[in-house]
Amino acid sequence: MNAEAKYEDGELQDAMEELSSAEDFLNFFDIPFDASVVHVNRLHIMQRFHDYLSQNEESVAQCEGNDNALAAVYTALLTRAYQDFVESDALTEKVFKVFKMQGPQTTFVSVDSLLQE
């Protein structure tokens, strides 16, 4: 079953529970993709998809009870997340916290603290 199928309420979530990889999600929503882009950026794409879902909670909530509309929103947001990494890269997009840190992080450890037991 794919995202373009007509869903009865609640079927979309059940179908999505079986998806486990970025490729599974992209295939499920019939989003064409370059395997080499997904291979390198799969975690970044899924995190960006999650971020877009969080930023669009109102749109998602408006689709409650209408799985076909919800599938359309999910498809649009996942396509956008994937496209971000087609046009850019993980370092530029800075999806994860480690990439967002400002400048080098330093910690001072005194010699005295090292010598204490």
C-alpha positions as CSV (number, residue, x, y, z in Angstrom):
1,M,0.0,0.0,0.0
2,N,1.3,3.4,-0.8
3,A,0.5,7.0,0.3
4,E,-1.7,7.6,-2.8
5,A,-4.1,4.8,-1.8
6,K,-7.3,5.9,-0.2
7,Y,-7.3,5.4,3.5
8,E,-10.0,4.8,6.0
9,D,-9.4,6.7,9.2
10,G,-6.5,5.3,11.3
11,E,-5.1,3.1,8.5
12,L,-2.3,5.5,7.6
13,Q,-0.7,5.4,11.1
14,D,-1.0,1.6,11.1
15,A,0.7,1.4,7.7
16,M,3.4,3.8,8.7
17,E,4.3,1.8,11.9
18,E,5.9,-0.8,9.7
19,L,8.3,1.7,8.1
20,S,11.8,1.6,9.5
21,S,14.2,3.5,7.2
22,A,14.3,6.7,5.2
23,E,14.1,4.6,2.0
24,D,10.9,2.9,3.4
25,F,9.3,6.3,4.0
26,L,10.3,7.7,0.6
27,N,9.0,4.6,-1.2
28,F,5.8,4.6,0.9
29,F,5.0,8.2,-0.1
30,D,6.1,7.6,-3.7
31,I,8.8,10.2,-3.5
32,P,11.5,9.6,-6.2
33,F,15.0,9.7,-4.7
34,D,18.6,9.2,-5.5
35,A,19.9,6.3,-3.3
36,S,23.3,7.9,-3.0
37,V,21.8,11.1,-1.5
38,V,19.7,9.1,1.0
39,H,22.6,6.7,1.8
40,V,24.8,9.6,3.0
41,N,22.0,11.7,4.6
42,R,19.3,9.3,5.8
43,L,19.4,10.4,9.5
44,H,19.5,14.0,8.5
45,I,16.5,13.7,6.2
46,M,14.4,11.9,8.8
47,Q,15.4,14.5,11.5
48,R,14.5,17.3,9.1
49,F,11.2,15.6,8.4
50,H,10.6,15.4,12.1
51,D,11.5,19.1,12.5
52,Y,9.1,20.1,9.7
53,L,6.3,18.0,11.3
54,S,6.9,19.9,14.6
55,Q,6.9,23.3,12.8
56,N,3.6,22.3,11.0
57,E,1.7,20.9,13.9
58,E,-1.3,23.1,13.0
59,S,-1.5,21.7,9.5
60,V,-1.2,18.2,10.8
61,A,-3.9,18.7,13.4
62,Q,-6.2,20.1,10.8
63,C,-6.0,16.7,9.0
64,E,-7.0,14.7,12.0
65,G,-9.6,12.2,11.0
66,N,-8.7,12.5,7.3
67,D,-5.8,10.2,6.5
68,N,-5.7,11.1,2.8
69,A,-5.1,14.8,3.7
70,L,-2.6,13.7,6.3
71,A,-0.7,11.6,3.8
72,A,-0.6,14.6,1.4
73,V,0.9,16.8,4.2
74,Y,3.4,14.1,5.1
75,T,4.4,13.7,1.5
76,A,5.0,17.4,1.0
77,L,7.1,17.7,4.2
78,L,9.2,14.6,3.5
79,T,9.7,15.8,-0.1
80,R,10.9,19.1,1.3
81,A,13.2,17.4,3.8
82,Y,14.7,15.2,1.1
83,Q,15.1,18.1,-1.3
84,D,17.1,20.1,1.4
85,F,19.8,17.5,1.1
86,V,19.7,17.2,-2.7
87,E,20.4,20.9,-2.9
88,S,22.8,21.2,0.1
89,D,24.7,19.0,2.6
90,A,24.5,18.0,6.2
91,L,27.2,20.4,7.3
92,T,25.4,23.3,5.7
93,E,21.9,22.3,6.8
94,K,23.0,21.8,10.5
95,V,20.2,19.5,11.4
96,F,21.8,18.0,14.6
97,K,22.9,19.9,17.7
98,V,26.6,19.0,17.2
99,F,26.5,21.1,13.9
100,K,24.8,24.0,15.6
101,M,27.4,24.6,18.3
102,Q,28.9,28.1,18.2
103,G,32.7,28.0,17.9
104,P,35.0,25.6,19.7
105,Q,34.0,24.5,23.1
106,T,36.7,24.6,25.7
107,T,36.9,23.3,29.2
108,F,39.6,24.2,31.8
109,V,40.9,21.5,34.1
110,S,43.5,22.7,36.6
111,V,46.6,20.6,37.4
112,D,45.6,20.6,41.0
113,S,42.3,18.9,40.3
114,L,44.2,16.2,38.3
115,L,46.5,15.5,41.2
116,Q,43.8,15.2,43.8
117,E,42.6,11.7,44.7
